[in-house]
Amino acid sequence: MIHPVTLNLVSFWRGAKVTRLATHIHPTFIPRLSNDHLLYYTQAMFQFFLRRLLFMLLILFFVSLVVFTVTTILPGDAAQMILGQKATPATLAALRTRLGLDQPATLRYVRWIGGVLRGDWGESLIMNLPVAPLLLQRLGNSAVLALLAWVVSALLGIGLGIIAGLNRNRWPDRLITIVTTFFVSFPPFVIAVFLIIVFSLWLRWLPASSMIDANANFFASLRFLILPTLTLTLGSLAEVARLVRSSLLEVLDSDYIRTAHSKGLPNRWVILRHALRNALLPAISVLALNVGYLMSGTVLVERVFAYPGLGRLLLQAISQRDLPLLQGVALLSAAIYTLANLAADVVYFWVNPRIRYS
Amino acid sequence: MTQSISLPTQNMAGVTQQFDLPKTSTRATQSQWTRMLRNPTALLGLVIVLIYLVLALFGEWIAPYPSTEQHLNDALQPPSSTYWLGTDQFGRDILSRVIVGSRSMILLATASTALALLLGAFTGLVAAYFGGWIDEIMMRATDVLLSFPALLLALLILSTLGSAMSYLVLCIAVVFAPAIARVVRSVVLELKTREFVDAARMIGASHSRIMRREILPNLMSTLLVETAIYFGYAILVGSGLGFLGMGVQPPSPDWGLQVSDGRNFLLTAAWVVIFPALAIASLVIGVNLLADGLASNSGNHHL
């Protein structure tokens, strides 16, 4: 769940340096690169990518430790927790053996992570199904929803941010600021509830839940996706819009823009070729952060709309105390989030070679 | 040796600065408040937050009915003069439940923000001040915690601990602390290179004294803004957890849970859902307006 002042999030996430770097030098001032320089940049980028990748693997290792620790060691006896107070000693012992709880924790961790690496994510205790295929299927459902929302909020957010930035302190700017402040203050499930009331209850245009029939054609199921997508979009739109706005304002105040204006370049040219290129850079990191919002958001939204995604699987795993499933969902979510951040770093480096990764 | 000889001239300026700074920083905080009161949107935010604070403190006496009293004959009544905001499926007065529900929400948000701030400020301050391997370890730890989407980490912790109020507070604090630590660290990294810190070190102040008396006062405006921001966050996450049934346990009123329970009647009795949802939204809007006001006044945009 991320919110207005996510502008802050951006800076601490990437470590304040990055957001500031982007804006002061005009891109065309970078001298044309010789072959040697190109080679140097390619190498630098490769090294950067490699270092980030190794770092990500390290992070994922620790993440898996956290998931394992939280799910199996903290509660004391997982078997007791699963079976409840009424369990007989015999069933408890049986479940302990099945979960491997009679073995030391380090051995269990090594087995679990070894299985995960080989693609064997264990077996769900309740459904008696292997976890991996189940995760993949639900991940597909959630990904459709999240990707749709991500793309729409990125495009809409950047557009609104540009409009607001170009009309500083005039009514379009004020309107956009007010509306985005509103939506960023609503938890996703509250937005969902209001959307259902408007579009399903009053207007009767769209269905209030997403019981998707597997055989339904694409356009029929698209109708079910509109409200969940809109919910997530409205929630994550604001950060993008506000960040683009403030970064555009910062760029418009800079010297090279004044130079461009005083050279007599047409306003449109200055904005399109000079201002936007730099102003949009910070948006890349907020788009990666949005992935985090979307993943938290989908848990809530999937519950409101009864949408069969990863979030519902997570809630199900929690309520049924299905440990292997819980570990799987948690690990997968964290892995996706980490990957999104890696992708953002790489893209950022790629579009902005001035960053020196230290 | 040459260094220690050349430094005293700098030191003279540094010493005067050192004694000035705590005073100027409190003055800055005061004028920050007065300036904020002149900003109409921030003032609106402050008023909203104060109203909810009053409701949280005195809700039980303000509410027209006891929040858990069931009027089964009047189940799912629309808003009327007897039940201003209608009743839920058990005939409980929604206005009363919204009013009384503010207490657990405010309590949760206040406690978790305070704890997160304590943890985050301490970690960030220590990491940035000492640098080196301490910084490295602490920042890698925050990296790991930040690799989880906030709500997922909270759910993961709560799913094993169970949802008591203290666990909720702990869990939200753990989720927020790394983010706060990052912000504090970036500010301290800049502060510790200032002359007044050198000056304090020259007159023999200990590390803990420098951190408490020299750096911390200068962090206050940052921390104030962070408090407002994370208070809003805490309400979002807390109500989300409540909505997922991991928050305050029934029959005590909880806004998130009220929305969740009312979903089944959404198409027939929308008021069950609308009012607690509006309560969450208006409180967060209030907090965010306040946070924006504080942030723009302190000139601390982080951008």
Interface residues (C-beta under 8 A of the other chain):
Chain A: M1 I2 H3 P4 V5 L7 N8 L9 V10 S11 F12 W13 G15 A16 T19 R20 I59 L60 F62 V63 V66 V67 V70 T71 L74 P75 M81 T181 F182 V184 S185 F186 P187 P188 F189 V190 V193 F194 I196 I197 S200 L201 A208 S246 S247 E250 G292 Y293 M295 S296 V299 L300 R303 V304 L314 L315 I318 S319 L326 A330 S333 A334 Y337 T338 N341
Chain B: R140 D143 V144 L145 L146 S147 F148 P149 A150 L151 L152 L155 L156 I157 S159 T160 L161 A179 R182 V183 S186 V225 I229 G232 Y233 L236 V237 S239 G240 F243 L244 G245 M246 G256 V259 S260 R263 L266 L267 A270 V273 I274 A277 I280 A281 V284 I285 V287 N288 L289 A291 D292 A295 H301 H302 L303
